[in-house]
């Protein structure tokens, strides 16, 4: 079982959040899992953690389509944060739009963080794989 200090789930769908939390409980050892319903709340929460010298998420599960601030807008701000540790950002989406795949490719080139693109639904075995940190 992977040991992870901090995980963040950014998704406005409570069913998806529940499913990810359930699968995480089966494949990782993490006592700090934070959920945000949109990108704005997430970026504010992560900035607050930085200000308070708390551990920033090692793994992020990110939906693309959310109200207020979507996943791409979140990533625009997230990659500008002054983080010393590399973060694994797992985009979890039902989108089949080729523009989303292009955005993912573009973001991978803009940052040292690991960014993966994963289609819903995800399975327990997949969650085990995409929570592996370097």
C-alpha positions as CSV (number, residue, x, y, z in Angstrom):
1,X,0.0,0.0,0.0
2,X,1.4,3.4,-1.0
3,X,2.1,5.9,1.8
4,X,1.1,9.4,0.8
5,X,1.2,12.4,3.1
6,X,-1.4,14.5,1.4
7,X,-4.0,14.1,-1.4
8,X,-6.3,16.6,-2.9
9,X,-9.5,15.9,-4.8
10,X,-11.0,18.7,-6.9
11,X,-14.3,17.8,-8.3
12,X,-17.9,19.2,-8.0
13,X,-19.6,15.7,-8.4
14,X,-20.1,14.2,-5.0
15,X,-20.5,10.7,-6.5
16,X,-17.1,10.9,-8.2
17,X,-15.6,12.3,-5.0
18,X,-17.1,9.4,-3.0
19,X,-15.8,6.8,-5.5
20,X,-12.3,8.2,-5.5
21,X,-12.2,8.4,-1.7
22,X,-13.4,4.8,-1.4
23,X,-10.8,3.5,-3.9
24,X,-8.1,5.5,-2.2
25,X,-8.9,3.9,1.1
26,X,-8.2,0.5,-0.4
27,X,-4.9,1.3,-2.1
28,X,-3.1,4.1,-0.2
29,X,-2.3,5.0,3.3
30,X,-3.1,8.7,3.7
31,X,-4.7,10.5,6.6
32,X,-4.8,13.9,4.9
33,X,-7.3,13.9,2.0
34,X,-8.8,17.3,1.2
35,X,-11.8,17.8,-1.1
36,X,-12.6,21.0,-3.0
37,X,-15.7,21.5,-5.1
38,X,-14.0,23.8,-7.7
39,X,-10.6,25.1,-8.7
40,X,-10.9,28.4,-7.0
41,X,-11.5,26.8,-3.6
42,X,-8.6,24.4,-4.3
43,X,-6.1,27.1,-5.3
44,X,-7.1,29.2,-2.3
45,X,-6.8,26.1,0.0
46,X,-3.4,25.1,-1.4
47,X,-2.0,28.7,-1.1
48,X,-3.2,28.7,2.6
49,X,-1.4,25.5,3.2
50,X,1.8,27.0,1.8
51,X,1.4,30.1,4.0
52,X,0.9,27.9,7.0
53,X,3.9,25.8,6.2
54,X,1.7,22.7,5.9
55,X,2.4,19.8,3.5
56,X,1.1,20.6,0.0
57,X,-0.7,17.7,-1.8
58,X,1.6,15.1,-3.3
59,X,-1.2,13.8,-5.5
60,X,-4.1,15.8,-6.9
61,X,-7.2,14.3,-8.6
62,X,-8.6,17.1,-10.9
63,X,-11.9,17.3,-12.8
64,X,-11.9,19.6,-15.8
65,X,-15.5,20.8,-16.0
66,X,-16.5,22.6,-12.8
67,X,-18.3,25.8,-12.0
68,X,-16.5,29.0,-10.9
69,X,-13.0,27.9,-11.9
70,X,-12.5,24.8,-14.1
71,X,-9.6,22.4,-14.1
72,X,-7.6,24.2,-16.8
73,X,-7.9,27.6,-14.9
74,X,-6.8,25.8,-11.7
75,X,-3.7,24.4,-13.5
76,X,-2.9,27.9,-14.9
77,X,-2.6,29.1,-11.4
78,X,-1.2,26.0,-9.8
79,X,1.9,25.7,-12.0
80,X,2.9,29.3,-11.0
81,X,3.1,28.3,-7.3
82,X,6.6,28.2,-5.9
83,X,6.6,24.5,-4.9
84,X,9.8,22.7,-4.2
85,X,8.2,19.2,-4.4
86,X,6.9,17.7,-7.6
87,X,3.2,17.0,-7.6
88,X,1.3,14.3,-9.5
89,X,-1.8,15.8,-11.0
90,X,-4.3,13.3,-12.3
91,X,-6.9,14.8,-14.5
92,X,-10.1,12.7,-14.2
93,X,-12.7,13.5,-16.8
94,X,-15.5,12.2,-18.9
95,X,-14.5,14.6,-21.7
96,X,-13.8,13.2,-25.2
97,X,-13.1,16.7,-26.6
98,X,-9.8,16.8,-28.5
99,X,-9.2,20.3,-27.2
100,X,-8.9,18.9,-23.7
101,X,-6.3,16.4,-24.9
102,X,-4.4,19.3,-26.5
103,X,-4.6,21.4,-23.3
104,X,-3.2,18.4,-21.4
105,X,-0.3,18.1,-23.8
106,X,0.4,21.8,-23.5
107,X,0.3,21.8,-19.7
108,X,2.7,18.8,-19.6
109,X,5.3,21.0,-21.5
110,X,4.8,24.0,-19.1
111,X,5.6,22.3,-15.8
112,X,7.9,19.8,-14.0
113,X,4.9,18.3,-12.2
114,X,3.5,15.0,-13.6
115,X,0.2,15.5,-15.2
116,X,-1.8,12.5,-16.4
117,X,-5.1,12.4,-18.4
118,X,-7.6,9.7,-17.2
119,X,-11.1,9.0,-18.4
120,X,-13.9,8.3,-16.1
121,X,-14.8,5.9,-14.7
122,X,-11.6,4.9,-13.0
123,X,-11.0,1.6,-11.3
124,X,-9.2,0.6,-8.1
125,X,-6.3,-0.8,-10.0
126,X,-6.0,2.4,-12.0
127,X,-6.1,4.5,-8.8
128,X,-3.3,2.4,-7.3
129,X,-1.2,3.1,-10.4
130,X,-1.9,6.9,-10.6
131,X,-1.1,7.5,-7.0
132,X,2.5,6.3,-7.2
133,X,4.8,9.2,-6.5
134,X,8.4,9.5,-7.5
